[in-house]
């Protein structure tokens, strides 16, 4: 049994399960948002901060978390994130006053960021190279799986335990995996750890990371993905027949998970992760053109999300493929966390504004613009990597 629980497969599954807890930090609020609004009464638009405040930390400090992971140790950062997340959820079970609940969401953003930067970095580190693509494709499903699970179970939990029941279960879940991973994760060798950087050095690392075609590529492509993914989950189901809305809302994220784990994994055997990302965006553009010509449709939207599923898994697989060093991988995952939070924060308001204009071409144009920009960025960065490798090659 000890050898089993320390096997790479078990560790990867345990880290993925910890990721479910990080995704649930969003889902536990989003799924019961109307009930929370009713509980806190006349808070108006400020109630939206219950959802968005957790993204603020990632927007500001995503890449900083990658720097901290290098200094503190990736394992230690993960465990701190899990224990902090358990403590915050335990506090939320008491349903504190609105201002204190907002404060807890800000603190929870620190926990969330620590987990989503460190867990995929550890997964890549613990997986054999031939299995990295599959392991990180699995990691890429954590958001959709957590949302689906909480959406299915939250109504029953609220009926039985009230609004405090969901954070109570989440606290127990986070604490359980914090203890488990404390026991099973191999300890890091911290001898010779670099000194803590100055603020100027942190700024320099930001500039260096985003100027690197190796470190920046997964994050910059991820920005265009997140600008549309969550926003479409909120908006596209309202465009189909009312009798199909519930089915569409559930099937769209599930189709992205299925395509990522099946077609995505098959493609990753034969081509680079960046090539799979470009294919995902390109096929999404084709389906958006169909949307422009034929109008909205449930199965069309499900197919669109299946195309984006290729982007989902391959973006995480691109991190170790493009970056050999632990430092490069930590910074790349920090960049993904940062651009992902920026995209989630800006995407829904932008898409709602476009839809509100009433122009039939507005939404398709926005989607095509995002996906075409992602392809252009990835192709430009691929050229930058080729030039860098050509310049570093030894002269014969």
N, C-alpha and C positions, 0 to 999 in steps of 0.2 A: 504493500500500500504506500509506504513512504516514497518509493521510486515512482509510483504512478502519479502521485500528486505533485511531484517535482518534474514530471515529464514536460517537454515543450508544448505538447498538445493541451494538457491540462492547464498550464500557465496561460496560454493564449486564450483559452475559453474563459478562464477566470478574469483575465484582463478585459475581455469583451463584455463579460457580465458586469464588471465595474463600470464600463462605459454606458451600459444600460442605465445604471444609477445616475450617471452624469446627464444623460438625455432626459431622464425622469425629472430632473431639476427644472426643466422647461415644462414637460408634459403635465406634471402634477398641478401646475397652475393653469395652463392653457385649457386642459380638458374640463376643469370645474370653474372656469372663469365667470360664467354667469352667476353661479352660486356664491362665489366670493364677492362679486359686485353687490349682490343682494345682502350679504352678511355685513359688509362695510358701509352700506347705505349711500348717502349722497357724496360720493367722492368724484363724480363726473369723469372727465377725461383722465384725471390723475390715476384712476384705477388701472389704466393701461401700463403704468410703470411697474405694476406687479409682474408683468411679463417681460418688459424691455430692460429693466434695470440690471438683470443678470447679464445682459449683453454688453453693458457699458465697460465692465472690467476687461472683457476680451477685446473690445475695440481699442482700448487704450494700452493694454499691457500684454497683448497676445505674444508678441515677439520677446518681450521682457521675460515672460514665463519660460521661453526657450533658453534664455540666458541664465535664469535662476536654476533651471534643470541641470545645466552644465556645472554650475558652481556648487549647488546643494546636493546633487545626485538625483537621477531620474526616479529611482525607487523611492527615495525619501520624499520627493515632491508628490508622487502619487499617493503615498500613505497619508501625508498631511492633508491632501485634498479630500480623501475619503473620510478621515476622522472629522475634519471640519464640516464636511457635508452632513454627516450623521448628527453632529451637534446642532447645526442650524435647523435641520428638519425636526429634531426633538423639541427645539424652542418653538417652532411653528405649530406644533400640535396644540399649543395653548391658545392659538389664534390671537396673538397680541394685537394691540391697537394698530391702526392703519399705518401710522408713521413708523412704528417699530417693525411692522411686517415689511415695509419698504426697505428699512435698514437691513433686515435679515436677507432680503433678496440681493442687495449689493454685496454683502459678505458671501452669500452663496455663489456669486459670480467668481470670487477668488477660488473657491473649491472646484467649481466647474472647469475653470481654465486650467488649474493644476492637473486635473484628471485627463482632459482631452489633449493636453500637450504630452504628458508623460506616458500614458497607456499605449498609444500607437508606437511611440519611440521604443518602449520595452518589447512590444510585440515583434517589431522588426529585428530587435537585438536578439530575442530568444528563438526566433524561427530560423530554420535552415534556409539558405538562399533560394533553393528550389520551391520552398513553400511560402515564401514571403508574400507573393502576389495573392495567394488564396487567403492567407491569414489577414492581410490588410483589407482585402475585399470583404471578409467577414466583419472586420472592424467598421467598415463603411456603412454597415446596415444598422448600427446601434441606435441611431435616431429614430428611424422608421419603426423598428421592432418595439422600442420603448413606448412610442406614442400609441401604436396599435394595442399593446398590452394594457396600458393604463386606460385607454378609451373603452376597452371591453370590460374592465373590472371596476372602474371608478364608481359607476352608478350603484353597484351592489355594496361597495365599501361605504359610500356615503349613507346609504339606507341603514346599514348596520352600526356604523361607528361615528357618523356625522362628518363634518368637514375636517375635523382634526384627525380622522382615521387615515387619510391618505399620507400626510406627512409622517404619521407615526410608523406606518409600514415602511415608508421610504427610509426613515432614520434607522430602523432595525436592519433593513437591507444593506444600507451603506456601512453600518457598523460591522455586520457579518463579513462583508468582503474586505473591509479594512483589516480585521483580525486574520482572516484566511490568508490574505496576501502578505501580511506581516510575517506569517509563519513560512509560507512556501516560496516566496520570491528570493532568489539568491542575493546575498548582500554584495554591495558594490565595494570595490577597492578605492577608497578616497585618498590614498597616499598620493601626494604630489598634486592635489587639486589646485587649480589656479586661484589667485587672489580675487576677491570680489571687485568687479569693475566699478569705475567711477561713472557719474551721470554722462560725462563726455564720452566715455568708452561705450556705454550703452547706446548712445545716439549713433556713434560710429558703427556699431554692430548692426543697427537698423539699416543704415545706408549701405553697408557692405552686403547684408543679406538680400535686400531688395534689388541691389545691383547685380547680384550673382544669378546667372541664368540657370544654375543648378538648384540653389536654395529657393529662389523666388518662384520658379515655374509652377509647382503644385498650388501655392497660395494664390497667385494671380489668376490662374484658371478657375480656382475654387470661388473667387470673388464673383465671377459672372454666373456661376452655378447657383450660389446662394442668393443672388439678387432676384432670382425668379422662383426657386423651388418652393420655399415656404409660402411666398405670396400666391403662387398658383394653387397651392393646397387650400388657401382661404377663398380664392376668387373663382376658380374654374368650376367647382361644383355648383355654384349659383347660376351658371350659364346653361346647365342641362335641364332636362325635364325634371320637375320636382319629385316625381316618383323614383328617379334614379340618383338623386343627389347623395343619399346616404351610401349607396353602393359605390358611386364614383369617388367619394371622399375616402373610403376605406381602400378601394382597389388601386388608386393611383400610387400611393407610397408603397403598397405591397408589390406592385408590378416593378417598381424600381429596384426593390430588394431581390426579387426573383431574377430579373435580368442581370443584375450585378453578380449574383452567385452562380449563374449558369453561363450565359453567353459571355459575360465579362471575364470569368475565369478561363473559359476556353480560348478567347482571344489573347489573353495575357500569356498563354503558352507559346504563341507564335509571333507576337509583336510586342513592341515596347509599350509601357503604360501610357506614355504621351500619345502614341498612335491610337490607342483605344479611346482616350479622352477626346481626341479630335474626331474620331468616328462617331462617338456619342453626340457631340455637339452638331456635327454635320447632318446626321439622320434626324436630329431634333428640328433642325431648320427645315428639312423636307416636310416634316409633319406639320410644322407651323404654316408653311405655304399651303398645305391641304386645308388647314383650319381657315386660312384667309379666303380660300376659294369656296369651301363648302359650308362654313359656319361651325359652331361648336357641336361636339358629339362625345358621348361618354366613352366609347371605345377608342376614339381618336385621342382623347386626353390620357387614357390609360396607356396607350402605345407611346405617347410623348414622354410619359414618366419612365417607361421602360427604356427608352433611349437615354434619358438622363441617368438611369441606373448604371450605365457604362462609365459615365463620368464619375459617379459616386465612388465606386470601388477603386477604379484606376488612379484617381487622384491621390489616394493614400498609398497605393502601391508604387506611385512615382517617387515618393520620398526616399526610400532606401535605394531605389534603382538609380536615382540621380546623385545621391549623397552617400558616400562610403563611410564617412566619419560619424561618430555619435553626436559630435557638436553640430555638424551640418544637418543631421536628421532632427535634432531637438529644435534648432532654429527654423527648419522647414515646417515642422508641426506647429510651432508657435505662430508662424506666418499664416498657416491654414486657419488656426483658431482666430487670429486677428481679422483676416479678410472675411472669414465666414460670419463673424459677428457683425462686421460692417455691412455685409450683404443682407443678412437677416434684418438688421435695423432699418436699412434704407429701401429694401425691395418692395415690401408691402405698401408703404405710403406712395411710392412712385407708381406702382401698378394701379392702385386705387385712383390716383390722380389721372392717369391715362384713360382708364375705363370711364371715369366720370365725364370726360369730354364727349362721350357718345359716338366717337368716330369708330367705324367698323375696322379700320386698318390700324388703329392706335396700338392695341395690345399685340397683334402679330408683329408690327414694326418694332416694338420694344423688345420682344423675345428674339426676333431675328438679329436685331442690333447687338444684344447681349451675347448671343451664341457665336455670331460672326466675329465679334471682338475677341472672344475667348480663343477662337481658332487662330486669328491673326497673332495674338500675343504668344500662343504656344509655338507657332511656326517661327516667329521672330526669335524667341528664346532658344529654340532648337538650333537655329543658325548661329546664335551667340555661343552655344555650347560647342558646336562643331569648330568654330573659329578658335575658341579657347583651347580645345584639345589639339588642334593643328599647330598652334603656337607653342604648346608645351611639349609636343612630340620631339624626341631627340633628333638632331640633324645627322643624316648619314654622311 
